[in-house]
Amino acid sequence: ATTLLTATARRAKAAPAILDAVMLEPRVSRLVLSGRGHGTALLSSAADRTQRAQVSVAGNDSARVMSYDMKGRLVRVDSSDAETVEVIVLARGFTLVRR
Protein backbone atom coordinates (compact mmCIF):
# COMPACT_ATOMS: atom_id res chain seq x y z
CA ALA A 1 0.00 0.00 0.00
CA THR A 2 1.15 3.49 -0.78
CA THR A 3 0.72 6.39 1.59
CA LEU A 4 0.66 9.94 0.30
CA LEU A 5 1.48 12.65 2.80
CA THR A 6 1.19 16.36 2.13
CA ALA A 7 2.27 18.99 4.65
CA THR A 8 1.52 22.68 4.26
CA ALA A 9 3.17 25.24 6.49
CA ARG A 10 1.63 28.66 6.88
CA ARG A 11 3.92 31.21 8.32
CA ALA A 12 2.64 32.95 11.40
CA LYS A 13 3.66 36.56 11.94
CA ALA A 14 5.46 35.75 15.18
CA ALA A 15 7.43 32.64 14.20
CA PRO A 16 8.10 30.50 11.13
CA ALA A 17 6.49 27.07 10.87
CA ILE A 18 9.06 24.30 10.57
CA LEU A 19 8.36 20.62 9.96
CA ASP A 20 11.28 18.65 11.35
CA ALA A 21 9.94 15.08 11.40
CA VAL A 22 7.09 12.81 10.44
CA MET A 23 6.46 9.49 12.13
CA LEU A 24 4.29 6.88 10.42
CA GLU A 25 3.02 4.05 12.59
CA PRO A 26 1.50 0.86 11.16
CA ARG A 27 -1.99 -0.14 12.24
CA VAL A 28 -0.46 -3.22 13.86
CA SER A 29 3.20 -3.26 14.87
CA ARG A 30 4.93 -6.42 16.00
CA LEU A 31 7.94 -7.66 17.91
CA VAL A 32 8.83 -11.34 17.41
CA LEU A 33 11.45 -13.06 19.57
CA SER A 34 12.76 -16.62 19.58
CA GLY A 35 15.33 -18.71 21.38
CA ARG A 36 15.86 -22.11 22.99
CA GLY A 37 13.02 -23.66 21.01
CA HIS A 38 10.38 -21.15 22.07
CA GLY A 39 8.94 -17.95 20.66
CA THR A 40 7.04 -14.87 21.74
CA ALA A 41 5.28 -12.25 19.65
CA LEU A 42 3.83 -8.95 20.79
CA LEU A 43 1.41 -7.21 18.43
CA SER A 44 0.25 -3.70 19.26
CA SER A 45 -2.61 -1.81 17.59
CA ALA A 46 -2.78 1.89 16.74
CA ALA A 47 -6.10 1.31 14.93
CA ASP A 48 -9.57 2.40 16.02
CA ARG A 49 -11.01 -1.00 15.06
CA THR A 50 -10.14 -4.60 15.82
CA GLN A 51 -7.52 -5.92 13.39
CA ARG A 52 -6.64 -9.43 12.25
CA ALA A 53 -3.01 -10.37 11.74
CA GLN A 54 -0.84 -13.42 11.16
CA VAL A 55 2.41 -14.08 12.95
CA SER A 56 4.92 -16.95 12.84
CA VAL A 57 6.15 -17.98 16.27
CA ALA A 58 9.01 -20.43 16.88
CA GLY A 59 8.48 -23.61 18.85
CA ASN A 60 6.69 -26.95 18.63
CA ASP A 61 4.11 -26.59 21.39
CA SER A 62 0.65 -25.13 21.03
CA ALA A 63 0.69 -21.32 20.90
CA ARG A 64 -1.20 -19.45 23.61
CA VAL A 65 -2.79 -16.23 22.29
CA MET A 66 -3.81 -13.55 24.82
CA SER A 67 -5.64 -10.43 23.63
CA TYR A 68 -5.77 -7.31 25.80
CA ASP A 69 -7.88 -4.17 25.40
CA MET A 70 -6.65 -0.57 25.39
CA LYS A 71 -6.69 -0.50 29.21
CA GLY A 72 -4.52 -3.62 29.49
CA ARG A 73 -7.36 -5.92 30.54
CA LEU A 74 -7.19 -9.53 29.33
CA VAL A 75 -10.24 -9.99 27.09
CA ARG A 76 -9.65 -13.20 25.17
CA VAL A 77 -7.46 -16.32 25.37
CA ASP A 78 -7.08 -18.70 22.44
CA SER A 79 -4.65 -21.40 21.35
CA SER A 80 -3.32 -22.57 18.01
CA ASP A 81 -1.21 -25.46 16.76
CA ALA A 82 -0.52 -23.72 13.43
CA GLU A 83 2.99 -22.52 12.60
CA THR A 84 1.55 -19.20 11.42
CA VAL A 85 -0.97 -18.05 14.01
CA GLU A 86 -4.02 -15.97 13.09
CA VAL A 87 -4.63 -13.43 15.86
CA ILE A 88 -7.07 -10.68 16.76
CA VAL A 89 -5.61 -7.40 17.98
CA LEU A 90 -8.24 -5.26 19.69
CA ALA A 91 -8.56 -1.56 18.86
CA ARG A 92 -5.63 0.25 20.52
CA GLY A 93 -4.90 -2.92 22.44
CA PHE A 94 -2.23 -5.60 22.18
CA THR A 95 -1.94 -9.35 21.72
CA LEU A 96 0.72 -11.65 23.15
CA VAL A 97 1.52 -15.00 21.52
CA ARG A 98 3.74 -17.48 23.38
CA ARG A 99 4.88 -20.92 22.36
Secondary structure by P-SEA (a helix, b strand, c coil): cbbbbbbbbbbcccbbbbbcbbbbbcccccccccccccbbbbbbbcccccccbbbbbbcccbbbbbbbcccccccbbbbbcccbbbbbbccccbbbbcc
